[in-house]
Amino acid sequence: ERARSTIIGCVHKLRRKSLVGIKVEEEA
């Protein structure tokens, strides 16, 4: 379970990063 939660955390971080990148690209 610990590995699973770690993977989920990594996915959330990547999603947040990609979402922020998309927002920045739209503003530019």
VOKEMAR-565684 format. One record per atom (N, C-alpha, C): atom name; x, y, z; residue number from 1; residue in one letter. Coordinates in nm, 3 decimals. Each point is the difference from the previous one (the first is absolute). Example, Ala and Ser with C-alpha at 12.3 -4.5 7.8 and 13.67 -1.06 7.14 Angstrom:
residues 2
SITE, atom, east, north, up, n, res
SITE, N, 1.319, -0.569, 0.780, 1, a
SITE, CA, -0.089, 0.119, 0.000, 1, a
SITE, C, 0.090, 0.120, 0.000, 1, a
SITE, N, -0.035, 0.105, -0.072, 2, s
SITE, CA, 0.082, 0.119, 0.006, 2, s
SITE, C, -0.077, 0.109, 0.073, 2, s
END
This chain:
residues 28
SITE, atom, east, north, up, n, res
SITE, N, 0.085, -0.120, 0.000, 1, e
SITE, CA, -0.085, 0.120, 0.000, 1, e
SITE, C, 0.088, 0.125, 0.000, 1, e
SITE, N, 0.112, -0.008, 0.069, 2, r
SITE, CA, 0.086, 0.118, 0.009, 2, r
SITE, C, 0.049, 0.038, -0.141, 2, r
SITE, N, 0.041, -0.101, -0.078, 3, a
SITE, CA, 0.048, 0.028, -0.137, 3, a
SITE, C, -0.114, 0.062, -0.082, 3, a
SITE, N, -0.120, -0.052, 0.020, 4, r
SITE, CA, -0.113, 0.051, -0.077, 4, r
SITE, C, -0.023, 0.147, 0.032, 4, r
SITE, N, 0.000, 0.037, 0.127, 5, s
SITE, CA, -0.023, 0.140, 0.038, 5, s
SITE, C, 0.112, 0.088, -0.056, 5, s
SITE, N, 0.123, -0.053, -0.003, 6, t
SITE, CA, 0.111, 0.079, -0.053, 6, t
SITE, C, -0.021, 0.026, -0.148, 6, t
SITE, N, -0.043, -0.102, -0.073, 7, i
SITE, CA, -0.025, 0.016, -0.145, 7, i
SITE, C, -0.111, 0.103, -0.021, 7, i
SITE, N, -0.105, -0.009, 0.079, 8, i
SITE, CA, -0.112, 0.095, -0.014, 8, i
SITE, C, 0.052, 0.142, 0.025, 8, i
SITE, N, 0.086, 0.015, 0.100, 9, g
SITE, CA, 0.054, 0.133, 0.030, 9, g
SITE, C, 0.079, 0.054, -0.118, 9, g
SITE, N, 0.081, -0.088, -0.063, 10, c
SITE, CA, 0.080, 0.044, -0.116, 10, c
SITE, C, -0.093, 0.043, -0.113, 10, c
SITE, N, -0.106, -0.078, -0.022, 11, v
SITE, CA, -0.093, 0.033, -0.108, 11, v
SITE, C, -0.065, 0.136, 0.028, 11, v
SITE, N, -0.040, 0.024, 0.125, 12, h
SITE, CA, -0.062, 0.128, 0.033, 12, h
SITE, C, 0.097, 0.114, -0.026, 12, h
SITE, N, 0.127, -0.019, 0.036, 13, k
SITE, CA, 0.099, 0.106, -0.023, 13, k
SITE, C, 0.015, 0.028, -0.150, 13, k
SITE, N, 0.009, -0.108, -0.079, 14, l
SITE, CA, 0.016, 0.018, -0.146, 14, l
SITE, C, -0.123, 0.070, -0.057, 14, l
SITE, N, -0.118, -0.042, 0.044, 15, r
SITE, CA, -0.123, 0.062, -0.052, 15, r
SITE, C, -0.002, 0.148, 0.034, 15, r
SITE, N, 0.035, 0.033, 0.124, 16, r
SITE, CA, -0.002, 0.140, 0.042, 16, r
SITE, C, 0.098, 0.080, -0.084, 16, r
SITE, N, 0.120, -0.057, -0.023, 17, k
SITE, CA, 0.103, 0.069, -0.080, 17, k
SITE, C, -0.052, 0.023, -0.141, 17, k
SITE, N, -0.058, -0.103, -0.061, 18, s
SITE, CA, -0.048, 0.012, -0.138, 18, s
SITE, C, -0.114, 0.102, -0.006, 18, s
SITE, N, -0.088, -0.001, 0.099, 19, l
SITE, CA, -0.111, 0.097, 0.001, 19, l
SITE, C, 0.055, 0.142, 0.010, 19, l
SITE, N, 0.098, 0.021, 0.086, 20, v
SITE, CA, 0.059, 0.133, 0.015, 20, v
SITE, C, 0.066, 0.041, -0.131, 20, v
SITE, N, 0.071, -0.095, -0.064, 21, g
SITE, CA, 0.067, 0.030, -0.127, 21, g
SITE, C, -0.101, 0.040, -0.106, 21, g
SITE, N, -0.113, -0.070, -0.005, 22, i
SITE, CA, -0.104, 0.032, -0.099, 22, i
SITE, C, -0.053, 0.141, 0.027, 22, i
SITE, N, -0.025, 0.032, 0.125, 23, k
SITE, CA, -0.053, 0.133, 0.033, 23, k
SITE, C, 0.099, 0.108, -0.043, 23, k
SITE, N, 0.128, -0.022, 0.027, 24, v
SITE, CA, 0.102, 0.099, -0.036, 24, v
SITE, C, 0.004, 0.017, -0.151, 24, v
SITE, N, -0.008, -0.112, -0.072, 25, e
SITE, CA, 0.005, 0.007, -0.147, 25, e
SITE, C, -0.121, 0.077, -0.053, 25, e
SITE, N, -0.116, -0.021, 0.060, 26, e
SITE, CA, -0.120, 0.070, -0.046, 26, e
SITE, C, 0.013, 0.150, 0.024, 26, e
SITE, N, 0.057, 0.038, 0.116, 27, e
SITE, CA, 0.015, 0.143, 0.031, 27, e
SITE, C, 0.100, 0.066, -0.093, 27, e
SITE, N, 0.108, -0.071, -0.033, 28, a
SITE, CA, 0.106, 0.060, -0.083, 28, a
SITE, C, -0.054, 0.038, -0.138, 28, a
END
